[in-house]
Amino acid sequence: MPELRFLVQATLVALLSSPHRSTTSHSLSLSSSSTTSIERELHRQLRYLDFSCNNFYGAEIPEFIGYLPSLRYLNLSYNRFYGRIPPQIGNLSKLTYLDLKPFGSNNPQFYYLYPGDLQWLSHLSSLKHLDLNHMNLTAVLDWVHEINMLPALRKLYLQYTGLRNRVDFLGQSNLTALETSLQLLHISNASITEIPDWFWVAFSRAEFVDLSDNQIASTLPAILEFMAADTMVLFNNRYTGMVPKFPRNITYMDLSRNSFSGTLPSDFGAPLLQALILYNNSISGTIPSSICPLSKLFVLDLSGNKLTGEVPSCEEDYNQQMHSLQVVNLNTNNLSGEFPRVLRSSMYLAFIDLSYIKFSGDLPVWVGAKQPYLALLRLRHNMFSGQIPVEIGMIQELQFLDLAHNNFSGIMPDSLVNMNAMARISGYSDVLDQVVISRQGPHLYNSVYDLINFVEQVSVLTKGQQLEFSLQIPYMVILDLSCNSITGVIPQGIGALIGLRGLNFSWNSLSGEIPKNIGELKQLESLDLSNNELSGEIPSSMTAITSLSHINLSYNTLSGKIPFGNQLGTFDASSYIGNIGLCGFPLTNSCPAGNGLNPPAHADDGDGLEDISLYLGFVVGFVLGLWVIFCGMLFKRKWRISYFLFVEGLQDKIYVTAVLGWANLKSKLVKT
C-alpha cells in the first residue's frame, strides 16, 4: 500500500534528520515532516510503529510491514483495513506487541480482516500481547495449536472473532507454553459452544479469564479452586451443575445468566472476594453463613434464583460482617423473614433491591439512619407492614423509592418531601452512576488487564408499563407507594420534589385534595393517583407539566372541569373515569355554564329562548343607563360644569404628581 509506505518512510526520515535526535531513540511520531526515502535506515532501526485510529478506507495491510526485522511494537488497530492479513508479519521475530483489531462491527459477516490461517503466529516467539478482537476467524482451524507456540504470550484478546464452535482437542502435554505464561485470556462473544477439560488446566495460571457471551454448555470443574485467577467473567453461557468452590485469590466472579442449579457452596473459599454476581440462574437452597466473612464484598447479586429461607444475620462476630457492601440485589427469590439485619452494618449501601420476595414485618428505622448514601431502595411485592418510617425521608441521596404492593398503613410521612435527591433539577445521581454503572473502580478494574462491564438492571412500572432500565438508572427519580393501605392526605410540599419523573400513589386510601403546587413537578413523565378517595378539583397548575406522557386520576371523587392545555389535552377519558363530578374534555359530559369555559353542548327545554332573553336584557339595560346619564348632562348645565371641572382637576393633579416625581428622581441621580 503506497500511502502507508510513504507515511512510514516520511516519519523515519523526520526522526533521522532531526539534529536533536537521540542515538538510542527508535520510536516514531506521526507529527514529523517527510523527506527522501531511506529504506536501509527503515529496515535497520524501526522498532515502534503505531498507526492506530486512522482510516485507510478498506485497503489491505501492505506486505512490506513484514520486512522490518527490528520491529518490537506494531499497532494497526481501528484503521478500516480490509482483506487478508499478510503472513509476512510472521517474519517479525522480535515483535512483543501486536494489535490488528479492525474498525468493525460486532457481526462476523461485517468483519474487515481475516487470516488464511495462523501459522505465521508460531514464528513470533517474543510476542507478549496479541489482540485479534473483531477479526474474522471463522475459518481458522488450528488457533489453539498456533497460540500454544508462543512461549512468551501474556495477554490474548479474541473477542467477537467467530471462532469455531468447538475448541479442538489438544493433549495437555502439548500446552506447556500457555500453562506457564498466559496471564490474560479474553475470548468473549466468540461463538464457542464447548470447552474441553484440559482448558482449565492449561489456563490455570491466568489471572484474568473472560469467556462471557458464548454458548458454552458445560459444567465448571472442581479444580477451579486451584486456579490463580482473580477475575473470572463467565456470564451469558449455558453452564449447568452446581457452583463450585472459588479460586482462593478471586476478587470478581460473574456467573450470571447461566443454568446453574443446586445449592451454593458451604465455603466459598475466597476471602478476597469483592463482587459475587450470580443472577438469573436456578440456584436453590439457603444463602450460606459462609457469606458473612466476606468483609471485602461490595457487590452481591443473587437475584432471579430459587433461594429460600432467611438471609443470615451474621451477628455472631462483628468482625466477620459485610461492612463494605454497596450493591445488594436479591430480588425474585423465595426468601422469607424480616428485613435482612446483616445490612445494618453496611453504611456504604447505595443500591438495595429486595423486590418480589416474601419479606414481612415492619421496615426498620435504621434503614434511614444507618445508610446515608442509599440512592435506590426497591421493596415492591413483599409483605412489609406498619407505617413508613419517618427516617426514610431523611436519606439525602435517595432518589428511587419503590414500596409498592406491600401492606404499609397509616398516614404518608411529611418527611418524604424533604428528600434532597428528588429535588435536584438535574435528576441525576452520581452515587448510582459510581456504584451501579461506572463504579467498577479499582476493585473491578486493573489497568494491566481489562475493563469489566457490570451494570445492574431494574424493572420499573412507569407510564403504565413495566420497563427495564440499566444504564438509565442514575436518571430515574421515582416515588412509588402504590397498592398499600396508606391514609391521610398527599403532603402539601410534594411540589418541592422537582426532579421526579415518576409519581405513583395509586390504590391506597388517600383523601383530601391534590396539592395545588403539583404543577411544579415539570419533569414528571408519569403520574398515577388512581383508586383513592381524593376530592376537589384537578389543579390547573398541572397544565404546566409539559413532559407528562401518562396520567391516571381515575376512580376518585374529583369534581369540576378538567384543565385543558399542553399535555393534559392529549389524554383520553380512561385517565379520568370513575369521577362522577368531573366534566369537560375528554369526557362526554360537558360542564354547566357557570362551572367552566365551555357552555353545555346540548339544547335546553326552552329552545334557547331563556338565554336570548337574558342577553337582550343586558343590552337594553346598558343602553338605557347610558342614555339617562347623557341626557342629564345635555339638559342640566350645572351637571356639565361639575363634570368638566372634575376632569380638569384630575388632569392637573396627575400632571403635578408626575413633575414632582421626576424632579425628586433627578436630584437623587445627581447626588449618586
Steps between C-alpha positions, in 0.01 A plus 500: 500500500685817381328737745610305807851444356531875447388575858752255644783642291406861567484445873832320513674772295372763742646297786840454337529855367427666833817665641385428856420132455639251749708214366299261717153617391313257278138618540325693225258789519249577226529874551830540312552614141626282217817502288681252275469122519745320727408132480815376668442703816140388496603135500777544754352728770119497508379336822174680584222552245156627601249588226189440715178699461545606138286419199647318201160450338496124452858463378700187578784489751816530283740208493808721550400534869639149537847612388584720797714253695566724803133573568392437861165684510237497222158656544275518193168501688187696403611576145227345283749264338337235288597160364755237587765553766840467328684196641822700463424643844632166626848618402502749788669265745581779748140621522361515857177698439256439213157664470312446172138544607311677222242773522213258457157386604413243764342293224752253346360550150617861508852432630763660281811294570559126483805271499534207262636313801701586809817304422698823477429559870727214604805696382435790740681338789543829693134604478344598835185689395270376220174678417289353218164632624225550241692300240337230290644170625206284398713296258799452732542138612825497694487811716567319830805320360649814347445711810657224707820555300543846658703434817513866612129582448340679795183660361264351240192682364259310273169681552239493223710277277248231401732216604402141426218384726716235660852538633686212335658237721865552585694291747596662827863404444509733200371802696804574713553842339155634582496339842809683610461840334149625424365753751199640315250308287216698344287292260153644555232486231701263282222245426666222706263220610731250669806517724711183556632398842860589413398864456480568874837336558664680212387841623524426872754778546302765313402784731222632276258265317208633297289247306175697521231523232575164343280190488713271713295204624708340772560478874770675695766254622591442864857609421370854459602573859866432415516761223695821550225724357395813684238589238264256326225620266287212371156658471245432226593140418330165558695371799313247712557310824592639840711805569842367606739638757669815370871565437657626820628827349177586318372854545239517222275206406217539248304181421173675420255401224587130496314188613676419827288304746532337841620683809774753550830367638515482879843661476573742219870476579559854374583741785594777254171489307366847417226425247276192497260509204278193452170646379262320261589139578301222670693484826294366792542446873595766752763771497786340697648672805839469331409824327542690828884503513518662155587835653628644170181420307338811351279348227262214587252405228310172548180617331287285271568166674303258721657575837294433812518564873626806682804711422777429756519771765879464542470633855721237665823683422498872426839475332358247256232716345461653157587859590602593145174416322383762252270301269257231623256339259297199619182561302282220361581222748296306757674647803304572818536662841546864592705771334858357494679613816838434341457823304497705819880504518540603133506878519622539139196336343375693199283241320255261672258292293298251705192498277284199414591301811298410813652724764261616771485710817568869550755692302775575756576864575873438464454470124485878499745560782779256414521539120566869420610421142197290408379615158269214395268301728267256324275280717196447276295179520585398856288478815644789700249665735470785749569864432763632263780622730546875515874437477462393135449864407830592662715305251645786300621289204180297456351565157335164426252381763269212405286356783212388277290187560554462874278542805619840621235701684462827689549848365761592243796660685553867420875437508479348151496852353841567658695252286763724342592258223145518364518879505805524273426670170753278321320185618834320487663290772879492513475231767303262277727574207807406702376182666264357238658594169846654496603407854684193397772711655837378623341177620360396165743668266866425468682700238725203437202293398170626375183694581208293628155618403264436791165678486204437729150483350179626658143432391288814540122535474466840336280653232263207552764251383761273656831620359858379550770755571876456539721784379212741566477416873690813615237712322200321652332713769207290616260509798262202497283420803216336304291203610523548876252621766640848553254762629499874553578767246773552244764724666462861393872531438500236224569776247853536643606167345562663164727221377224237505440312177256244635243546783262218590268511805224287343293235680520648848244683718628853456248782550493876472590706196785469254757762613481818292880510458516163325552700181855575621598143406589607148719195429224255590438244227260264676234586763261243650266599786219263402282292734513729803248729668636830373250786466482856375606632163797399288755782549533720194876516568528150354484650152857621562634141508600486135698173525204296623435196280281292735235606750239302690261676740218250460272371775518783750235757596645790305269769366496807281630566154806309376778754425585520133837594356840360400531131585168480685325541168652177364350244741180305442204445732649190662731726702202657678219240513342419833481867610129587477558869565750557219395661172646639182734358239581212455186384686169502313310699763555874462522737793209730606526861378613630838755225558738539216587671175294274276120538488287184496507325163134391517192717450280583799124453532424862410651486152760762607241779554606548862862564400392748228278690746785521749746647250233738359429627851870575553519703179178699561602582858844624392359723225229651725745573781744671263224719350376607843847635590550659155160671498549629854825673406344631179210680671663587838767772457609465866574127446712574194708766686559270796610213273754705300639665819552153645682381188724815493586464868590135457723589203684772698552270795652230279728755330631650828564155646697397191714822499586474871587132466733565208673786690563279803639225279740741325629637832572149624683411178715818527599417858607146408 
